[in-house]
Amino acid sequence: MKQQAIITGAGSGIGLACVQKFLAAGWMVDAHYHSSDNALKRLSKKYGNALKCFKADFSDEASLKSFLEHIRNIRADALVNNAAIYDLSQGGRNRVADAQKIFMINTIVPILIAEVVFEEMKIKRKGAIVNISSIAAKYGSNGTEIFYGASKRGLEALTRTLSRQGATNGICVNTVRPGAIDTDFHKKIGRSDQQLVERRKRIPMQRLGKPQEIADMVFHLCAHNTFATNQTITVAGGD
Ligand SMILES: NC(=O)c1ccc[n+]([C@@H]2O[C@H](COP(=O)([O-])OP(=O)(O)OC[C@H]3O[C@@H](n4cnc5c(N)ncnc54)[C@H](OP(=O)(O)O)[C@@H]3O)[C@@H](O)[C@H]2O)c1
């Protein structure tokens, strides 16, 4: 039987690169998307039933609940918790609402999803969970984006907790921490080309990573890894 993966935030960037990697390797993929589905539609034409897509807004309770119901029926071999938002509050007036949204999408929702998937994996006594964190969890974010790094550090705590429970159930749980990766994330958060040039200079390899380079690591952890668990793997060109 084909292996099956659930990937969140799969319509763009790193999530989309993961979808492509898993499909190309013969996996079935359940792809969650929020608003971007053009690339997934194109992949559907190529891969047919191997790719199933589900739309959900993780900041909306009803939408989230229907996604959690949806994944309850999936016997996933791998889960990639990838969807996230950045802290755009810039120290604005709605600090409580901004914090709630960021921590909801970046930390709480991945925990809720993992809880559901983990129960199924325990029955099969096999599985892999990869939480996509950020180098911001290592260095901290800058002062006006304080929630983002903290929310990712919280996500990393999910890895620690689940990996201990998974260790005796054949389930490996790991964190991948991307550095600066060439996706639309930077545009979405209003980072200018000049800022990206400056950012690149601070990376020992002097370049941004490609989404495929993160997908390669994620796929390895899901498809080939059997003994590394509770690890944080930074994929950041030396950052
Ligand atoms: N790019 C980087 O430099 C970098 C560095 C470190 C860590 N990361 C992490 O890598 C992961 C992927 O980021 P990316 O660079 O590929 O950027 P991205 O394309 O913006 O990915 C973020 C994903 O989250 C989804 N999302 C946004 N709001 C959502 C909501 N309300 N409900 C559900 N899903 C929502 C987006 O869906 P839609 O596009 O469909 O709206 C998108 O697919 C994130 O966890 C990010 O924190 C990225």
The ligand as an ORCA input file, in Angstrom:
! r2SCAN-3c Opt
* xyz 0 1
  N      10.666     31.363      3.996
  C      11.473     31.466      5.037
  O      12.491     32.165      4.981
  C      11.177     30.710      6.312
  C      12.157     30.768      7.310
  C      11.941     30.071      8.493
  C      10.792     29.340      8.659
  N       9.863     29.312      7.668
  C       8.665     28.518      7.929
  O       8.401     27.687      6.822
  C       7.006     27.440      6.741
  C       6.505     27.722      5.344
  O       6.759     29.070      5.021
  P       6.987     29.528      3.510
  O       8.264     30.243      3.480
  O       6.771     28.417      2.577
  O       5.879     30.674      3.334
  P       4.373     30.591      2.838
  O       4.350     30.171      1.419
  O       3.757     31.892      3.201
  O       3.760     29.429      3.738
  C       2.928     29.661      4.815
  C       1.710     28.782      4.635
  O       0.828     28.986      5.739
  C      -0.493     29.091      5.230
  N      -1.362     29.942      6.043
  C      -1.302     31.282      6.196
  N      -2.335     31.732      6.927
  C      -3.085     30.633      7.234
  C      -4.293     30.442      7.936
  N      -4.976     31.450      8.478
  N      -4.786     29.181      8.029
  C      -4.138     28.131      7.501
  N      -2.983     28.254      6.801
  C      -2.468     29.488      6.667
  C      -0.335     29.750      3.871
  O      -1.476     29.412      3.083
  P      -1.947     30.271      1.796
  O      -0.722     30.624      1.024
  O      -2.830     29.308      1.073
  O      -2.659     31.470      2.313
  C       0.968     29.152      3.362
  O       0.748     27.992      2.593
  C       6.344     28.308      7.825
  O       6.125     27.506      8.958
  C       7.412     29.345      8.127
  O       7.308     29.837      9.446
  C      10.030     29.986      6.496
*
